[in-house]
Amino acid sequence: MRLNSIKLSGFKSFAEPTNFMLPGQLVGVVGPNGCGKSNIMDAVRWVLGESKASELRGESMQDVIFNGTNTRKPASRSSVELVFDNSDHRAGGQWGQFGEIAVKRVLTRDGTSSYYINNQPVRRRDVQDVFLGTGLGPRAYAIIGQGTISRIIESKP
């Protein structure tokens, strides 16, 4: 199971719909300070079911919705979709039969959070069940955030 693309709209600094294609097995997100690298990683964790705003570097879940600028209006909702190649059929449950799995989360300003798998409404638990045994999840080590490697290297036994 491999992540093919990330589609963001209204998520943190990504006001406009943005699509990242991920062509390889190993992905590194690099760029200058302030370009949104950490927000991409937050988006992946968020879709996979992260429920603590502090894990997404925010005070409340509403902080994931683009808040506007001097020249742009705030977004009314945040949406992130992860598209996975499941040709190896590693995904769990009823979704394992599909060659491609699209997992999406939407949050509106009124606090309504919705999850979808292949455009069908599902529960947060259903999203987590898809990834059981794959090493993916909101706090799994398949996603290594800023500073994590340094903390591991510098930790005492």
One Martini backbone bead per residue (centre of mass of N, CA, C, O) as a GRO file, in nm:
protein
  157
    1MET     BB    1   0.094   0.038   0.026
    2ARG     BB    2   0.058   0.361  -0.144
    3LEU     BB    3   0.115   0.692  -0.170
    4ASN     BB    4   0.007   0.908  -0.438
    5SER     BB    5  -0.181   1.142  -0.297
    6ILE     BB    6  -0.242   1.496  -0.210
    7LYS     BB    7  -0.542   1.672  -0.112
    8LEU     BB    8  -0.588   2.026  -0.072
    9SER     BB    9  -0.840   2.237   0.113
   10GLY     BB   10  -0.827   2.475   0.354
   11PHE     BB   11  -0.545   2.387   0.480
   12LYS     BB   12  -0.425   2.612   0.640
   13SER     BB   13  -0.202   2.737   0.397
   14PHE     BB   14  -0.416   2.587   0.190
   15ALA     BB   15  -0.649   2.756   0.024
   16GLU     BB   16  -0.605   2.610  -0.228
   17PRO     BB   17  -0.619   2.373  -0.439
   18THR     BB   18  -0.395   2.091  -0.376
   19ASN     BB   19  -0.159   1.871  -0.556
   20PHE     BB   20   0.025   1.580  -0.458
   21MET     BB   21   0.264   1.389  -0.605
   22LEU     BB   22   0.381   1.038  -0.533
   23PRO     BB   23   0.617   0.839  -0.703
   24GLY     BB   24   0.737   0.696  -0.448
   25GLN     BB   25   0.827   0.518  -0.159
   26LEU     BB   26   1.001   0.770  -0.077
   27VAL     BB   27   0.934   1.068   0.119
   28GLY     BB   28   1.042   1.407   0.091
   29VAL     BB   29   1.001   1.718   0.263
   30VAL     BB   30   1.110   2.015   0.101
   31GLY     BB   31   1.210   2.352   0.211
   32PRO     BB   32   1.151   2.645   0.305
   33ASN     BB   33   1.068   2.842   0.534
   34GLY     BB   34   0.710   2.859   0.535
   35CYS     BB   35   0.588   2.653   0.291
   36GLY     BB   36   0.430   2.379   0.441
   37LYS     BB   37   0.553   2.107   0.536
   38SER     BB   38   0.409   2.054   0.812
   39ASN     BB   39   0.119   2.071   0.693
   40ILE     BB   40   0.135   1.810   0.534
   41MET     BB   41   0.176   1.623   0.776
   42ASP     BB   42  -0.079   1.710   0.924
   43ALA     BB   43  -0.278   1.616   0.706
   44VAL     BB   44  -0.221   1.316   0.727
   45ARG     BB   45  -0.291   1.281   1.026
   46TRP     BB   46  -0.579   1.392   1.011
   47VAL     BB   47  -0.704   1.182   0.816
   48LEU     BB   48  -0.611   0.932   1.009
   49GLY     BB   49  -0.741   1.066   1.305
   50GLU     BB   50  -0.654   1.307   1.440
   51SER     BB   51  -0.772   1.466   1.766
   52LYS     BB   52  -0.523   1.647   1.843
   53ALA     BB   53  -0.434   1.968   1.807
   54SER     BB   54  -0.139   1.958   1.923
   55GLU     BB   55  -0.039   1.749   1.697
   56LEU     BB   56  -0.112   2.007   1.483
   57ARG     BB   57  -0.024   2.286   1.603
   58GLY     BB   58  -0.282   2.351   1.793
   59GLU     BB   59  -0.571   2.447   1.989
   60SER     BB   60  -0.779   2.371   1.763
   61MET     BB   61  -0.942   2.226   1.503
   62GLN     BB   62  -1.001   2.502   1.356
   63ASP     BB   63  -0.690   2.552   1.276
   64VAL     BB   64  -0.709   2.387   0.992
   65ILE     BB   65  -0.852   2.632   0.891
   66PHE     BB   66  -0.834   2.871   0.685
   67ASN     BB   67  -0.797   3.218   0.816
   68GLY     BB   68  -0.668   3.413   0.641
   69THR     BB   69  -0.603   3.740   0.506
   70ASN     BB   70  -0.574   4.050   0.381
   71THR     BB   71  -0.660   3.910   0.075
   72ARG     BB   72  -0.816   3.666   0.223
   73LYS     BB   73  -1.055   3.460   0.287
   74PRO     BB   74  -1.186   3.249   0.480
   75ALA     BB   75  -1.252   2.934   0.515
   76SER     BB   76  -1.531   2.707   0.555
   77ARG     BB   77  -1.325   2.466   0.490
   78SER     BB   78  -1.166   2.146   0.530
   79SER     BB   79  -0.964   1.943   0.293
   80VAL     BB   80  -0.852   1.594   0.282
   81GLU     BB   81  -0.680   1.371   0.044
   82LEU     BB   82  -0.596   1.027   0.022
   83VAL     BB   83  -0.416   0.832  -0.224
   84PHE     BB   84  -0.409   0.478  -0.267
   85ASP     BB   85  -0.221   0.204  -0.344
   86ASN     BB   86  -0.394  -0.135  -0.347
   87SER     BB   87  -0.270  -0.375  -0.528
   88ASP     BB   88  -0.185  -0.557  -0.264
   89HIS     BB   89  -0.426  -0.575  -0.055
   90ARG     BB   90  -0.364  -0.450   0.258
   91ALA     BB   91  -0.619  -0.359   0.323
   92GLY     BB   92  -0.880  -0.350   0.530
   93GLY     BB   93  -1.155  -0.502   0.482
   94GLN     BB   94  -1.373  -0.397   0.233
   95TRP     BB   95  -1.125  -0.225   0.092
   96GLY     BB   96  -0.918  -0.451  -0.009
   97GLN     BB   97  -1.044  -0.485  -0.311
   98PHE     BB   98  -0.917  -0.221  -0.385
   99GLY     BB   99  -0.673  -0.059  -0.584
  100GLU     BB  100  -0.805   0.211  -0.471
  101ILE     BB  101  -0.774   0.456  -0.198
  102ALA     BB  102  -0.990   0.712  -0.066
  103VAL     BB  103  -0.913   0.946   0.192
  104LYS     BB  104  -1.143   1.164   0.373
  105ARG     BB  105  -1.151   1.499   0.522
  106VAL     BB  106  -1.399   1.713   0.685
  107LEU     BB  107  -1.413   2.062   0.800
  108THR     BB  108  -1.618   2.282   0.960
  109ARG     BB  109  -1.687   2.573   1.132
  110ASP     BB  110  -1.911   2.410   1.314
  111GLY     BB  111  -1.742   2.115   1.365
  112THR     BB  112  -1.786   1.928   1.129
  113SER     BB  113  -1.685   1.587   1.091
  114SER     BB  114  -1.576   1.405   0.795
  115TYR     BB  115  -1.570   1.078   0.649
  116TYR     BB  116  -1.403   0.908   0.363
  117ILE     BB  117  -1.442   0.623   0.139
  118ASN     BB  118  -1.477   0.636  -0.173
  119ASN     BB  119  -1.718   0.857  -0.114
  120GLN     BB  120  -1.797   0.721   0.159
  121PRO     BB  121  -1.942   0.736   0.446
  122VAL     BB  122  -1.761   0.736   0.760
  123ARG     BB  123  -1.577   0.646   1.023
  124ARG     BB  124  -1.297   0.686   1.195
  125ARG     BB  125  -1.263   0.382   1.256
  126ASP     BB  126  -1.265   0.291   0.958
  127VAL     BB  127  -1.003   0.426   0.881
  128GLN     BB  128  -0.823   0.279   1.087
  129ASP     BB  129  -0.889  -0.014   0.987
  130VAL     BB  130  -0.755   0.000   0.706
  131PHE     BB  131  -0.447   0.036   0.858
  132LEU     BB  132  -0.417  -0.221   0.981
  133GLY     BB  133  -0.087  -0.346   0.961
  134THR     BB  134   0.074  -0.095   0.791
  135GLY     BB  135   0.191   0.161   0.979
  136LEU     BB  136  -0.058   0.343   0.974
  137GLY     BB  137  -0.114   0.663   1.135
  138PRO     BB  138  -0.124   0.944   1.326
  139ARG     BB  139   0.140   0.803   1.518
  140ALA     BB  140   0.323   0.679   1.324
  141TYR     BB  141   0.651   0.595   1.194
  142ALA     BB  142   0.584   0.660   0.886
  143ILE     BB  143   0.573   0.946   1.028
  144ILE     BB  144   0.823   1.203   1.022
  145GLY     BB  145   0.876   1.464   1.205
  146GLN     BB  146   0.986   1.741   1.321
  147GLY     BB  147   1.254   1.638   1.543
  148THR     BB  148   1.239   1.326   1.588
  149ILE     BB  149   1.525   1.227   1.525
  150SER     BB  150   1.673   1.399   1.733
  151ARG     BB  151   1.528   1.282   1.983
  152ILE     BB  152   1.626   0.991   1.942
  153ILE     BB  153   1.935   1.037   1.935
  154GLU     BB  154   1.932   1.213   2.222
  155SER     BB  155   1.839   0.988   2.381
  156LYS     BB  156   1.804   0.802   2.663
  157PRO     BB  157   1.797   0.467   2.785
   0.00000   0.00000   0.00000
